Amino acid sequence: MDFGILAQQLFNGVMLGVIYAMIAVGFSLFFGVLDVIKFSHGDVVTVGAFSSLGAIGLVGGLVALPPLVALGTGIAAAIAVGSLVGALIGRFLILPLRQAPAVNVLLATLMAGTVLREAIRLGVPNGGNPKPFPALLPAGSIRLGSFSVGFDSVIILCAGLALVFATHLLISRSRMGLAIRAVAQDGEVARLAGVDFQRVVLGTFALGSALAAFAGCMLGLYYREINFNMGLLLGVIGFASAVVGGLGSLLGPIIGGFLFAGVQTLVVVALPFSTAYKDVIAFAAVIVLIGLFPTGLIAERRSERV
């Protein structure tokens, strides 16, 4: 076996794992504070990617910007729009349905995702066709034998890992994170302790959606192309990663994201002829793991909620 090609595939697996983990963490945060599954979350990834592309094109059309400044503009737009969309869905769609049956929330968020997806397809010129994403990161590559990875890919990977780590620190060390954990543990007791329940919930939805939007921007930079329906499969993968890792925890979805990407990579490396079936095999592995660990690899303390 060519170890350079193996290292290349491992790097690709880690890259996908970071993206899946960022999406899965959002699902876990939403479930932690309100016991809901927001099925529009995958489409927020698409919103982030198109917001970033739109901001880069709009500002770049008005003022000639250096690539890194244009990139910063795109990332800021993705995070801002993603956070806003997440907070709006939480405020006007999910909070009013808190006392409704869970299936109502599932249906409402599923329809909200369809609205977001179709709004992009119909609102963006030729929105039904893939859109090229500008290459804004430094060119060049690192070569070691048959192993080759671009500087842009390394930067994207490091940025993703840094953001996942920063989210962990925010939840575990900050005042806002303490409030989120208090609401997740017992919302009524948190209210009695003076926690602004609605503010924490909306902040959580904004945070999880910002991570998904940033993941969309990462995908655009990595693949150099985005599509209006790119969030469909990513949403399912993120949800599966969160469930197999442990809904309601923070570390579990991260592990689940890397696990899902690891299975996909293993299929590509070990069975090259079955590359087209890597998603099928990965989902089959998730089904087996859910059967073995019904509450996830890292179960929430109140596992009966899962």
Short mmCIF file of the C-alpha atoms (twelve columns), coordinates in Angstrom:
data_MODEL
# 
_entry.id   MODEL 
# 
loop_
_atom_site.group_PDB 
_atom_site.id 
_atom_site.type_symbol 
_atom_site.label_atom_id 
_atom_site.label_alt_id 
_atom_site.label_comp_id 
_atom_site.label_asym_id 
_atom_site.label_seq_id 
_atom_site.Cartn_x 
_atom_site.Cartn_y 
_atom_site.Cartn_z 
_atom_site.pdbx_PDB_model_num 
ATOM 1   C CA . MET A 1   0.000   0.000  0.000   1 
ATOM 2   C CA . ASP A 2   1.225   3.499  -0.855  1 
ATOM 3   C CA . PHE A 3   1.506   5.255  2.519   1 
ATOM 4   C CA . GLY A 4   1.407   8.639  0.824   1 
ATOM 5   C CA . ILE A 5   -2.047  7.895  -0.580  1 
ATOM 6   C CA . LEU A 6   -3.088  6.506  2.814   1 
ATOM 7   C CA . ALA A 7   -1.953  9.725  4.516   1 
ATOM 8   C CA . GLN A 8   -3.838  11.712 1.902   1 
ATOM 9   C CA . GLN A 9   -7.049  9.823  2.641   1 
ATOM 10  C CA . LEU A 10  -6.545  10.196 6.385   1 
ATOM 11  C CA . PHE A 11  -6.168  13.932 5.985   1 
ATOM 12  C CA . ASN A 12  -9.367  14.056 3.944   1 
ATOM 13  C CA . GLY A 13  -11.094 12.046 6.668   1 
ATOM 14  C CA . VAL A 14  -9.989  14.458 9.387   1 
ATOM 15  C CA . MET A 15  -11.170 17.382 7.275   1 
ATOM 16  C CA . LEU A 16  -14.615 15.830 6.814   1 
ATOM 17  C CA . GLY A 17  -14.688 14.901 10.495  1 
ATOM 18  C CA . VAL A 18  -14.230 18.527 11.541  1 
ATOM 19  C CA . ILE A 19  -17.060 19.641 9.269   1 
ATOM 20  C CA . TYR A 20  -19.395 16.881 10.469  1 
ATOM 21  C CA . ALA A 21  -18.506 17.645 14.090  1 
ATOM 22  C CA . MET A 22  -19.337 21.341 13.700  1 
ATOM 23  C CA . ILE A 23  -22.770 20.450 12.328  1 
ATOM 24  C CA . ALA A 24  -23.382 17.704 14.904  1 
ATOM 25  C CA . VAL A 25  -22.554 19.997 17.832  1 
ATOM 26  C CA . GLY A 26  -25.423 22.258 16.777  1 
ATOM 27  C CA . PHE A 27  -27.894 19.375 16.924  1 
ATOM 28  C CA . SER A 28  -26.630 18.466 20.386  1 
ATOM 29  C CA . LEU A 29  -26.897 22.045 21.668  1 
ATOM 30  C CA . PHE A 30  -30.473 22.395 20.421  1 
ATOM 31  C CA . PHE A 31  -31.471 19.103 21.978  1 
ATOM 32  C CA . GLY A 32  -29.725 19.972 25.217  1 
ATOM 33  C CA . VAL A 33  -31.600 23.211 25.896  1 
ATOM 34  C CA . LEU A 34  -35.062 22.377 24.517  1 
ATOM 35  C CA . ASP A 35  -35.152 18.655 23.748  1 
ATOM 36  C CA . VAL A 36  -35.846 19.429 20.078  1 
ATOM 37  C CA . ILE A 37  -34.337 18.301 16.789  1 
ATOM 38  C CA . LYS A 38  -34.030 21.165 14.302  1 
ATOM 39  C CA . PHE A 39  -34.144 19.521 10.894  1 
ATOM 40  C CA . SER A 40  -33.506 22.817 9.126   1 
ATOM 41  C CA . HIS A 41  -29.973 22.775 10.531  1 
ATOM 42  C CA . GLY A 42  -28.410 21.260 7.431   1 
ATOM 43  C CA . ASP A 43  -29.870 24.032 5.295   1 
ATOM 44  C CA . VAL A 44  -28.214 26.614 7.549   1 
ATOM 45  C CA . VAL A 45  -24.939 25.180 6.215   1 
ATOM 46  C CA . THR A 46  -26.121 26.173 2.733   1 
ATOM 47  C CA . VAL A 47  -27.227 29.596 3.961   1 
ATOM 48  C CA . GLY A 48  -23.764 30.181 5.392   1 
ATOM 49  C CA . ALA A 49  -22.027 29.157 2.167   1 
ATOM 50  C CA . PHE A 50  -24.206 31.370 -0.039  1 
ATOM 51  C CA . SER A 51  -24.069 34.294 2.399   1 
ATOM 52  C CA . SER A 52  -20.295 34.118 2.326   1 
ATOM 53  C CA . LEU A 53  -20.211 33.950 -1.473  1 
ATOM 54  C CA . GLY A 54  -22.706 36.812 -1.790  1 
ATOM 55  C CA . ALA A 55  -20.787 39.073 0.602   1 
ATOM 56  C CA . ILE A 56  -17.496 38.393 -1.179  1 
ATOM 57  C CA . GLY A 57  -19.070 39.136 -4.559  1 
ATOM 58  C CA . LEU A 58  -20.915 42.242 -3.369  1 
ATOM 59  C CA . VAL A 59  -18.037 43.871 -1.515  1 
ATOM 60  C CA . GLY A 60  -15.529 42.765 -4.142  1 
ATOM 61  C CA . GLY A 61  -17.666 44.404 -6.824  1 
ATOM 62  C CA . LEU A 62  -17.560 47.719 -4.977  1 
ATOM 63  C CA . VAL A 63  -14.006 47.778 -3.683  1 
ATOM 64  C CA . ALA A 64  -10.923 45.814 -4.725  1 
ATOM 65  C CA . LEU A 65  -10.089 43.792 -1.623  1 
ATOM 66  C CA . PRO A 66  -7.023  41.681 -0.824  1 
ATOM 67  C CA . PRO A 67  -7.934  37.964 -0.744  1 
ATOM 68  C CA . LEU A 68  -7.611  37.638 3.039   1 
ATOM 69  C CA . VAL A 69  -9.802  40.695 3.641   1 
ATOM 70  C CA . ALA A 70  -12.387 39.304 1.230   1 
ATOM 71  C CA . LEU A 71  -12.212 35.987 3.083   1 
ATOM 72  C CA . GLY A 72  -12.743 37.712 6.412   1 
ATOM 73  C CA . THR A 73  -15.743 39.507 4.946   1 
ATOM 74  C CA . GLY A 74  -17.208 36.240 3.712   1 
ATOM 75  C CA . ILE A 75  -16.688 34.459 7.033   1 
ATOM 76  C CA . ALA A 76  -18.199 37.361 8.979   1 
ATOM 77  C CA . ALA A 77  -21.238 37.371 6.687   1 
ATOM 78  C CA . ALA A 78  -21.696 33.596 6.993   1 
ATOM 79  C CA . ILE A 79  -21.541 33.676 10.800  1 
ATOM 80  C CA . ALA A 80  -23.786 36.743 11.076  1 
ATOM 81  C CA . VAL A 81  -26.485 35.455 8.713   1 
ATOM 82  C CA . GLY A 82  -26.305 31.911 10.092  1 
ATOM 83  C CA . SER A 83  -26.666 33.158 13.666  1 
ATOM 84  C CA . LEU A 84  -29.589 35.380 12.701  1 
ATOM 85  C CA . VAL A 85  -31.392 32.579 10.876  1 
ATOM 86  C CA . GLY A 86  -30.884 30.217 13.808  1 
ATOM 87  C CA . ALA A 87  -32.124 32.771 16.343  1 
ATOM 88  C CA . LEU A 88  -35.175 33.629 14.221  1 
ATOM 89  C CA . ILE A 89  -36.118 29.964 13.816  1 
ATOM 90  C CA . GLY A 90  -35.727 29.503 17.544  1 
ATOM 91  C CA . ARG A 91  -37.758 32.593 18.448  1 
ATOM 92  C CA . PHE A 92  -40.638 32.376 16.012  1 
ATOM 93  C CA . LEU A 93  -40.863 28.668 15.257  1 
ATOM 94  C CA . ILE A 94  -39.464 26.517 18.033  1 
ATOM 95  C CA . LEU A 95  -40.176 28.443 21.243  1 
ATOM 96  C CA . PRO A 96  -43.896 28.843 20.416  1 
ATOM 97  C CA . LEU A 97  -44.066 25.064 19.866  1 
ATOM 98  C CA . ARG A 98  -42.367 24.094 23.130  1 
ATOM 99  C CA . GLN A 99  -45.523 22.534 24.525  1 
ATOM 100 C CA . ALA A 100 -46.606 20.961 21.237  1 
ATOM 101 C CA . PRO A 101 -45.934 17.308 20.357  1 
ATOM 102 C CA . ALA A 102 -42.369 16.665 19.208  1 
ATOM 103 C CA . VAL A 103 -43.564 15.664 15.741  1 
ATOM 104 C CA . ASN A 104 -44.928 19.202 15.231  1 
ATOM 105 C CA . VAL A 105 -41.481 20.680 15.809  1 
ATOM 106 C CA . LEU A 106 -39.906 18.126 13.491  1 
ATOM 107 C CA . LEU A 107 -42.373 18.959 10.744  1 
ATOM 108 C CA . ALA A 108 -42.102 22.713 11.240  1 
ATOM 109 C CA . THR A 109 -38.300 22.726 11.116  1 
ATOM 110 C CA . LEU A 110 -38.303 20.359 8.142   1 
ATOM 111 C CA . MET A 111 -40.546 22.795 6.262   1 
ATOM 112 C CA . ALA A 112 -38.381 25.731 7.376   1 
ATOM 113 C CA . GLY A 113 -35.376 24.004 5.834   1 
ATOM 114 C CA . THR A 114 -37.292 23.545 2.591   1 
ATOM 115 C CA . VAL A 115 -38.183 27.255 2.613   1 
ATOM 116 C CA . LEU A 116 -34.514 28.219 3.093   1 
ATOM 117 C CA . ARG A 117 -33.364 25.847 0.370   1 
ATOM 118 C CA . GLU A 118 -35.966 26.963 -2.152  1 
ATOM 119 C CA . ALA A 119 -35.390 30.634 -1.320  1 
ATOM 120 C CA . ILE A 120 -31.744 30.175 -2.301  1 
ATOM 121 C CA . ARG A 121 -32.631 28.253 -5.452  1 
ATOM 122 C CA . LEU A 122 -35.172 30.844 -6.597  1 
ATOM 123 C CA . GLY A 123 -33.589 33.998 -5.168  1 
ATOM 124 C CA . VAL A 124 -30.027 33.523 -6.399  1 
ATOM 125 C CA . PRO A 125 -29.472 33.985 -10.148 1 
ATOM 126 C CA . ASN A 126 -29.298 30.481 -11.659 1 
ATOM 127 C CA . GLY A 127 -29.573 29.224 -8.097  1 
ATOM 128 C CA . GLY A 128 -30.344 25.683 -9.208  1 
ATOM 129 C CA . ASN A 129 -26.835 25.298 -10.678 1 
ATOM 130 C CA . PRO A 130 -23.604 24.793 -8.708  1 
ATOM 131 C CA . LYS A 131 -21.731 28.018 -7.959  1 
ATOM 132 C CA . PRO A 132 -17.942 28.334 -8.064  1 
ATOM 133 C CA . PHE A 133 -16.410 29.545 -4.802  1 
ATOM 134 C CA . PRO A 134 -13.374 31.845 -5.077  1 
ATOM 135 C CA . ALA A 135 -9.945  30.593 -4.011  1 
ATOM 136 C CA . LEU A 136 -9.003  33.137 -1.341  1 
ATOM 137 C CA . LEU A 137 -6.385  31.205 0.622   1 
ATOM 138 C CA . PRO A 138 -2.667  30.994 -0.178  1 
ATOM 139 C CA . ALA A 139 -1.729  28.678 -3.029  1 
ATOM 140 C CA . GLY A 140 0.993   26.052 -2.884  1 
ATOM 141 C CA . SER A 141 1.160   22.627 -1.348  1 
ATOM 142 C CA . ILE A 142 3.125   20.374 0.964   1 
ATOM 143 C CA . ARG A 143 4.565   17.330 -0.789  1 
ATOM 144 C CA . LEU A 144 6.060   14.259 0.830   1 
ATOM 145 C CA . GLY A 145 6.416   11.519 -1.762  1 
ATOM 146 C CA . SER A 146 2.954   10.751 -3.093  1 
ATOM 147 C CA . PHE A 147 1.358   12.709 -0.241  1 
ATOM 148 C CA . SER A 148 0.277   16.186 -1.258  1 
ATOM 149 C CA . VAL A 149 -1.901  18.652 0.606   1 
ATOM 150 C CA . GLY A 150 -2.537  22.282 -0.205  1 
ATOM 151 C CA . PHE A 151 -1.770  25.118 2.181   1 
ATOM 152 C CA . ASP A 152 -5.411  26.156 1.864   1 
ATOM 153 C CA . SER A 153 -6.597  22.756 3.106   1 
ATOM 154 C CA . VAL A 154 -4.259  22.907 6.106   1 
ATOM 155 C CA . ILE A 155 -5.519  26.390 6.990   1 
ATOM 156 C CA . ILE A 156 -9.154  25.293 6.678   1 
ATOM 157 C CA . LEU A 157 -8.507  22.252 8.876   1 
ATOM 158 C CA . CYS A 158 -6.721  24.291 11.553  1 
ATOM 159 C CA . ALA A 159 -9.489  26.902 11.545  1 
ATOM 160 C CA . GLY A 160 -12.138 24.219 11.965  1 
ATOM 161 C CA . LEU A 161 -10.287 22.516 14.810  1 
ATOM 162 C CA . ALA A 162 -9.733  25.879 16.498  1 
ATOM 163 C CA . LEU A 163 -13.433 26.741 16.278  1 
ATOM 164 C CA . VAL A 164 -14.498 23.357 17.696  1 
ATOM 165 C CA . PHE A 165 -12.025 23.815 20.566  1 
ATOM 166 C CA . ALA A 166 -13.209 27.396 21.141  1 
ATOM 167 C CA . THR A 167 -16.809 26.157 21.324  1 
ATOM 168 C CA . HIS A 168 -15.784 23.595 23.913  1 
ATOM 169 C CA . LEU A 169 -14.107 26.320 25.980  1 
ATOM 170 C CA . LEU A 170 -17.144 28.586 25.611  1 
ATOM 171 C CA . ILE A 171 -19.524 25.911 26.887  1 
ATOM 172 C CA . SER A 172 -17.269 24.637 29.670  1 
ATOM 173 C CA . ARG A 173 -15.566 27.812 30.924  1 
ATOM 174 C CA . SER A 174 -17.649 30.909 30.145  1 
ATOM 175 C CA . ARG A 175 -20.596 32.495 31.949  1 
ATOM 176 C CA . MET A 176 -22.748 31.957 28.861  1 
ATOM 177 C CA . GLY A 177 -21.710 28.311 28.764  1 
ATOM 178 C CA . LEU A 178 -22.648 27.922 32.423  1 
ATOM 179 C CA . ALA A 179 -26.109 29.335 31.670  1 
ATOM 180 C CA . ILE A 180 -26.507 26.960 28.706  1 
ATOM 181 C CA . ARG A 181 -25.536 23.981 30.849  1 
ATOM 182 C CA . ALA A 182 -27.903 25.113 33.605  1 
ATOM 183 C CA . VAL A 183 -30.843 25.379 31.190  1 
ATOM 184 C CA . ALA A 184 -29.944 22.011 29.666  1 
ATOM 185 C CA . GLN A 185 -29.878 20.426 33.121  1 
ATOM 186 C CA . ASP A 186 -33.162 21.912 34.380  1 
ATOM 187 C CA . GLY A 187 -34.777 24.921 32.733  1 
ATOM 188 C CA . GLU A 188 -37.178 25.660 35.600  1 
ATOM 189 C CA . VAL A 189 -34.465 25.648 38.251  1 
ATOM 190 C CA . ALA A 190 -32.278 27.808 36.001  1 
ATOM 191 C CA . ARG A 191 -35.099 30.365 35.755  1 
ATOM 192 C CA . LEU A 192 -35.464 30.425 39.540  1 
ATOM 193 C CA . ALA A 193 -31.727 31.056 39.767  1 
ATOM 194 C CA . GLY A 194 -32.124 34.179 37.616  1 
ATOM 195 C CA . VAL A 195 -31.121 32.811 34.217  1 
ATOM 196 C CA . ASP A 196 -32.853 34.527 31.291  1 
ATOM 197 C CA . PHE A 197 -34.304 31.381 29.700  1 
ATOM 198 C CA . GLN A 198 -35.287 32.873 26.344  1 
ATOM 199 C CA . ARG A 199 -32.007 34.715 25.938  1 
ATOM 200 C CA . VAL A 200 -30.004 31.550 26.642  1 
ATOM 201 C CA . VAL A 201 -32.117 29.484 24.252  1 
ATOM 202 C CA . LEU A 202 -31.796 32.013 21.434  1 
ATOM 203 C CA . GLY A 203 -28.078 32.380 22.112  1 
ATOM 204 C CA . THR A 204 -27.707 28.606 21.886  1 
ATOM 205 C CA . PHE A 205 -29.564 28.476 18.583  1 
ATOM 206 C CA . ALA A 206 -27.437 31.337 17.264  1 
ATOM 207 C CA . LEU A 207 -24.224 29.582 18.366  1 
ATOM 208 C CA . GLY A 208 -25.125 26.223 16.845  1 
ATOM 209 C CA . SER A 209 -26.248 27.858 13.605  1 
ATOM 210 C CA . ALA A 210 -23.071 29.962 13.429  1 
ATOM 211 C CA . LEU A 211 -21.015 26.754 13.576  1 
ATOM 212 C CA . ALA A 212 -23.064 25.258 10.744  1 
ATOM 213 C CA . ALA A 213 -22.732 28.433 8.659   1 
ATOM 214 C CA . PHE A 214 -18.967 28.443 9.163   1 
ATOM 215 C CA . ALA A 215 -18.896 24.799 8.084   1 
ATOM 216 C CA . GLY A 216 -20.664 25.869 4.880   1 
ATOM 217 C CA . CYS A 217 -17.965 28.463 4.249   1 
ATOM 218 C CA . MET A 218 -15.291 25.809 4.894   1 
ATOM 219 C CA . LEU A 219 -16.913 23.495 2.368   1 
ATOM 220 C CA . GLY A 220 -16.924 26.242 -0.243  1 
ATOM 221 C CA . LEU A 221 -13.239 26.972 0.313   1 
ATOM 222 C CA . TYR A 222 -12.334 23.271 0.304   1 
ATOM 223 C CA . TYR A 223 -14.335 22.070 -2.695  1 
ATOM 224 C CA . ARG A 224 -14.385 25.440 -4.540  1 
ATOM 225 C CA . GLU A 225 -18.067 24.888 -5.315  1 
ATOM 226 C CA . ILE A 226 -21.387 25.164 -3.491  1 
ATOM 227 C CA . ASN A 227 -24.911 24.029 -4.315  1 
ATOM 228 C CA . PHE A 228 -28.349 25.001 -3.056  1 
ATOM 229 C CA . ASN A 229 -29.081 21.449 -1.817  1 
ATOM 230 C CA . MET A 230 -25.678 20.727 -0.284  1 
ATOM 231 C CA . GLY A 231 -27.150 20.850 3.213   1 
ATOM 232 C CA . LEU A 232 -29.565 17.960 2.734   1 
ATOM 233 C CA . LEU A 233 -27.094 15.101 3.175   1 
ATOM 234 C CA . LEU A 234 -24.897 17.099 5.536   1 
ATOM 235 C CA . GLY A 235 -27.852 17.634 7.855   1 
ATOM 236 C CA . VAL A 236 -28.581 13.904 7.969   1 
ATOM 237 C CA . ILE A 237 -24.905 13.107 8.555   1 
ATOM 238 C CA . GLY A 238 -24.652 15.726 11.306  1 
ATOM 239 C CA . PHE A 239 -27.763 14.372 13.015  1 
ATOM 240 C CA . ALA A 240 -26.512 10.778 12.753  1 
ATOM 241 C CA . SER A 241 -23.140 11.840 14.185  1 
ATOM 242 C CA . ALA A 242 -24.838 13.596 17.100  1 
ATOM 243 C CA . VAL A 243 -27.062 10.605 17.866  1 
ATOM 244 C CA . VAL A 244 -24.289 8.010  17.721  1 
ATOM 245 C CA . GLY A 245 -21.996 10.258 19.778  1 
ATOM 246 C CA . GLY A 246 -24.645 11.164 22.345  1 
ATOM 247 C CA . LEU A 247 -27.272 13.876 21.996  1 
ATOM 248 C CA . GLY A 248 -27.118 16.465 24.758  1 
ATOM 249 C CA . SER A 249 -23.355 16.152 25.294  1 
ATOM 250 C CA . LEU A 250 -20.686 18.259 23.612  1 
ATOM 251 C CA . LEU A 251 -17.848 15.786 23.203  1 
ATOM 252 C CA . GLY A 252 -20.097 12.993 21.910  1 
ATOM 253 C CA . PRO A 253 -21.132 14.699 18.633  1 
ATOM 254 C CA . ILE A 254 -17.507 15.631 17.956  1 
ATOM 255 C CA . ILE A 255 -16.489 11.993 18.350  1 
ATOM 256 C CA . GLY A 256 -19.497 10.953 16.247  1 
ATOM 257 C CA . GLY A 257 -18.497 13.332 13.445  1 
ATOM 258 C CA . PHE A 258 -14.951 11.989 13.298  1 
ATOM 259 C CA . LEU A 259 -16.255 8.434  13.552  1 
ATOM 260 C CA . PHE A 260 -18.590 8.884  10.587  1 
ATOM 261 C CA . ALA A 261 -15.819 10.460 8.503   1 
ATOM 262 C CA . GLY A 262 -13.445 7.710  9.634   1 
ATOM 263 C CA . VAL A 263 -15.762 4.985  8.369   1 
ATOM 264 C CA . GLN A 264 -16.127 6.764  5.027   1 
ATOM 265 C CA . THR A 265 -12.344 7.080  4.746   1 
ATOM 266 C CA . LEU A 266 -11.788 3.454  5.731   1 
ATOM 267 C CA . VAL A 267 -14.159 2.322  2.985   1 
ATOM 268 C CA . VAL A 268 -12.315 4.412  0.396   1 
ATOM 269 C CA . VAL A 269 -8.911  3.086  1.517   1 
ATOM 270 C CA . ALA A 270 -9.795  -0.572 2.081   1 
ATOM 271 C CA . LEU A 271 -12.410 -1.014 -0.641  1 
ATOM 272 C CA . PRO A 272 -11.643 1.416  -3.480  1 
ATOM 273 C CA . PHE A 273 -14.151 -0.305 -5.750  1 
ATOM 274 C CA . SER A 274 -16.974 0.574  -3.312  1 
ATOM 275 C CA . THR A 275 -16.226 4.293  -2.962  1 
ATOM 276 C CA . ALA A 276 -19.670 5.183  -4.304  1 
ATOM 277 C CA . TYR A 277 -21.194 3.273  -1.382  1 
ATOM 278 C CA . LYS A 278 -19.185 4.933  1.388   1 
ATOM 279 C CA . ASP A 279 -22.227 6.825  2.716   1 
ATOM 280 C CA . VAL A 280 -24.347 3.654  2.685   1 
ATOM 281 C CA . ILE A 281 -21.712 1.716  4.625   1 
ATOM 282 C CA . ALA A 282 -21.190 4.601  7.074   1 
ATOM 283 C CA . PHE A 283 -24.921 4.848  7.812   1 
ATOM 284 C CA . ALA A 284 -25.061 1.070  8.241   1 
ATOM 285 C CA . ALA A 285 -22.244 1.331  10.792  1 
ATOM 286 C CA . VAL A 286 -24.200 4.060  12.606  1 
ATOM 287 C CA . ILE A 287 -27.262 1.800  12.764  1 
ATOM 288 C CA . VAL A 288 -25.151 -0.954 14.338  1 
ATOM 289 C CA . LEU A 289 -23.617 1.452  16.866  1 
ATOM 290 C CA . ILE A 290 -27.009 2.858  17.828  1 
ATOM 291 C CA . GLY A 291 -28.182 -0.702 18.443  1 
ATOM 292 C CA . LEU A 292 -25.149 -1.342 20.677  1 
ATOM 293 C CA . PHE A 293 -25.207 2.080  22.398  1 
ATOM 294 C CA . PRO A 294 -28.836 3.291  22.420  1 
ATOM 295 C CA . THR A 295 -27.999 6.479  24.358  1 
ATOM 296 C CA . GLY A 296 -24.876 7.238  22.343  1 
ATOM 297 C CA . LEU A 297 -21.179 6.596  22.893  1 
ATOM 298 C CA . ILE A 298 -21.130 9.339  25.531  1 
ATOM 299 C CA . ALA A 299 -24.546 9.196  27.123  1 
ATOM 300 C CA . GLU A 300 -26.115 12.279 28.622  1 
ATOM 301 C CA . ARG A 301 -26.422 12.093 32.373  1 
ATOM 302 C CA . ARG A 302 -30.204 12.051 32.104  1 
ATOM 303 C CA . SER A 303 -30.135 9.338  29.458  1 
ATOM 304 C CA . GLU A 304 -33.893 8.841  29.596  1 
ATOM 305 C CA . ARG A 305 -34.229 12.110 27.614  1 
ATOM 306 C CA . VAL A 306 -32.581 10.367 24.671  1 
# 
